Amino acid sequence: MKRHPYGTNVYGPTPQSISVTPIDEAQNTSSPGVVEAMHRQVTAERSKRAMFYSS
């Protein structure tokens, strides 16, 4: 299981990752591009994991 450097589990179903939406993050940062890239990475990671489990 991958762990975030700050101790929060980015890829897992933690309350933090569920409650934080891309819209919330975009409002809390001055660089939406970074958030968008992070969100895209997490989405790709989840879809890869889903494909791995379904095969």
Backbone as a chain_set.jsonl record, in Angstrom:
{"seq": "MKRHPYGTNVYGPTPQSISVTPIDEAQNTSSPGVVEAMHRQVTAERSKRAMFYSS", "coords": {"N": [[0.845, -1.203, 0.0], [0.626, 2.113, -0.933], [1.978, 4.975, 0.649], [1.332, 8.315, 1.563], [3.736, 10.967, 1.698], [3.202, 12.607, 3.897], [1.805, 11.025, 5.565], [-0.857, 10.526, 5.1], [-3.156, 8.35, 3.533], [-3.223, 8.249, 0.254], [-4.222, 6.746, -1.858], [-5.971, 4.966, -0.813], [-9.225, 4.118, 0.645], [-9.645, 6.293, 2.623], [-11.172, 8.452, 5.08], [-10.271, 11.037, 4.624], [-9.419, 11.111, 1.927], [-11.804, 10.627, 0.722], [-13.448, 12.744, 1.434], [-12.233, 14.968, 0.381], [-12.622, 16.68, -2.488], [-11.934, 17.266, -6.008], [-12.854, 19.834, -6.574], [-12.916, 21.115, -4.096], [-10.172, 21.081, -3.546], [-9.224, 22.662, -5.616], [-10.191, 25.113, -4.871], [-8.704, 25.581, -2.653], [-6.106, 26.002, -3.383], [-3.512, 27.762, -5.175], [-2.685, 26.927, -7.57], [-4.285, 25.346, -9.784], [-3.599, 23.535, -11.789], [-1.712, 21.78, -10.741], [-3.197, 20.392, -8.858], [-5.035, 19.222, -10.552], [-3.384, 17.516, -12.006], [-2.527, 15.84, -9.94], [-4.984, 14.718, -9.202], [-5.585, 13.377, -11.554], [-3.565, 11.492, -11.555], [-4.188, 9.953, -9.288], [-6.666, 8.972, -10.077], [-5.911, 7.431, -12.285], [-4.353, 5.55, -10.982], [-6.281, 4.261, -9.415], [-7.928, 3.163, -11.41], [-6.148, 1.434, -12.617], [-5.725, -0.342, -10.516], [-8.274, -1.368, -10.226], [-8.569, -2.673, -12.662], [-6.618, -4.59, -12.324], [-7.615, -6.169, -10.238], [-9.966, -7.114, -11.369], [-9.217, -8.748, -13.424]], "CA": [[0.0, 0.0, 0.0], [1.426, 3.333, -1.018], [1.694, 5.95, 1.695], [1.686, 9.693, 1.255], [4.849, 11.414, 2.549], [2.726, 13.238, 5.121], [1.158, 10.034, 6.404], [-2.229, 10.248, 4.683], [-3.21, 7.323, 2.505], [-3.837, 8.938, -0.877], [-4.895, 5.846, -2.782], [-6.922, 4.115, -0.12], [-10.516, 4.731, 0.975], [-9.631, 6.948, 3.922], [-12.137, 9.56, 5.142], [-9.677, 12.243, 4.074], [-9.409, 11.073, 0.468], [-13.187, 10.637, 0.255], [-14.081, 14.037, 1.67], [-11.577, 16.002, -0.416], [-12.96, 16.575, -3.902], [-11.115, 18.146, -6.846], [-13.351, 21.21, -6.489], [-12.414, 21.645, -2.824], [-8.739, 21.305, -3.67], [-9.002, 23.788, -6.521], [-10.473, 26.34, -4.13], [-7.733, 25.74, -1.571], [-4.752, 26.145, -3.903], [-3.35, 28.818, -6.174], [-2.25, 26.305, -8.818], [-5.223, 24.256, -10.098], [-2.963, 22.549, -12.662], [-1.066, 20.764, -9.909], [-4.269, 19.573, -8.29], [-5.597, 18.436, -11.645], [-2.426, 16.449, -12.292], [-2.596, 14.895, -8.826], [-6.25, 14.002, -9.289], [-5.482, 12.47, -12.69], [-2.692, 10.395, -11.15], [-4.94, 9.099, -8.37], [-7.69, 8.298, -10.87], [-5.229, 6.4, -13.068], [-3.944, 4.505, -10.042], [-7.478, 3.507, -9.028], [-8.401, 2.373, -12.542], [-5.187, 0.347, -12.781], [-5.97, -1.316, -9.457], [-9.547, -2.019, -10.536], [-8.314, -3.607, -13.757], [-5.815, -5.681, -11.782], [-8.465, -7.05, -9.443], [-11.043, -7.708, -12.161], [-8.672, -9.712, -14.381]], "C": [[0.874, 1.245, 0.0], [1.0, 4.316, 0.065], [2.13, 7.331, 1.236], [2.809, 10.127, 2.189], [4.386, 12.01, 3.876], [1.926, 12.28, 5.986], [-0.28, 9.746, 6.012], [-2.212, 9.258, 3.532], [-3.967, 7.878, 1.303], [-4.701, 7.981, -1.687], [-5.977, 5.011, -2.119], [-8.193, 4.851, 0.238], [-10.522, 5.323, 2.378], [-10.643, 8.076, 3.916], [-11.592, 10.828, 4.497], [-9.774, 12.241, 2.546], [-10.829, 11.104, -0.087], [-13.774, 12.044, 0.342], [-13.482, 15.138, 0.802], [-11.883, 15.764, -1.888], [-12.063, 17.494, -4.708], [-11.548, 19.605, -6.749], [-12.85, 21.86, -5.199], [-10.933, 21.986, -2.933], [-8.461, 22.511, -4.547], [-9.243, 25.114, -5.815], [-9.398, 26.613, -3.085], [-6.318, 25.975, -2.075], [-4.713, 27.239, -4.941], [-2.913, 28.24, -7.518], [-3.133, 25.107, -9.143], [-4.587, 23.174, -10.972], [-2.315, 21.424, -11.87], [-2.103, 19.819, -9.33], [-4.86, 18.665, -9.357], [-4.685, 17.264, -11.98], [-2.447, 15.39, -11.192], [-3.856, 14.049, -8.907], [-6.207, 12.983, -10.425], [-4.628, 11.262, -12.321], [-3.432, 9.422, -10.242], [-5.999, 8.31, -9.132], [-7.078, 7.168, -11.689], [-4.828, 5.232, -12.176], [-5.139, 3.635, -9.656], [-7.961, 2.628, -10.18], [-7.45, 1.213, -12.811], [-5.454, -0.746, -11.762], [-7.265, -2.072, -9.723], [-9.364, -3.042, -11.654], [-7.551, -4.822, -13.246], [-6.69, -6.675, -11.027], [-9.513, -7.761, -10.295], [-10.519, -8.771, -13.115], [-8.475, -11.07, -13.723]], "O": [[1.758, 1.396, 0.844], [-0.186, 4.466, 0.356], [3.172, 7.488, 0.599], [2.844, 9.71, 3.347], [5.103, 11.927, 4.874], [1.418, 12.676, 7.035], [-0.877, 8.807, 6.539], [-1.348, 9.327, 2.658], [-5.195, 7.97, 1.321], [-5.781, 8.35, -2.149], [-6.809, 4.414, -2.802], [-8.246, 6.077, 0.147], [-11.311, 4.907, 3.226], [-10.95, 8.615, 2.853], [-12.34, 11.602, 3.9], [-10.163, 13.241, 1.943], [-11.051, 11.544, -1.215], [-14.499, 12.484, -0.55], [-14.148, 16.133, 0.516], [-11.455, 14.765, -2.465], [-11.479, 18.421, -4.147], [-10.716, 20.509, -6.832], [-12.414, 23.011, -5.204], [-10.491, 23.039, -2.474], [-7.56, 23.298, -4.256], [-8.591, 26.114, -6.113], [-9.207, 27.759, -2.677], [-5.404, 26.133, -1.264], [-5.736, 27.605, -5.519], [-2.783, 28.976, -8.496], [-2.78, 23.973, -8.819], [-4.993, 22.014, -10.904], [-2.361, 20.261, -12.272], [-1.913, 18.603, -9.312], [-5.149, 17.495, -9.106], [-5.156, 16.15, -12.21], [-2.393, 14.192, -11.472], [-3.82, 12.834, -8.711], [-6.719, 11.871, -10.293], [-4.93, 10.138, -12.724], [-3.319, 8.207, -10.404], [-6.209, 7.126, -8.869], [-7.647, 6.081, -11.781], [-4.947, 4.07, -12.566], [-5.02, 2.412, -9.578], [-8.36, 1.483, -9.963], [-7.889, 0.128, -13.19], [-5.418, -1.932, -12.089], [-7.348, -3.275, -9.476], [-9.927, -4.136, -11.607], [-7.801, -5.947, -13.678], [-6.521, -7.887, -11.166], [-9.908, -8.884, -9.982], [-11.288, -9.615, -13.574], [-8.023, -12.012, -14.374]]}, "num_chains": 1, "name": "protein.A"}
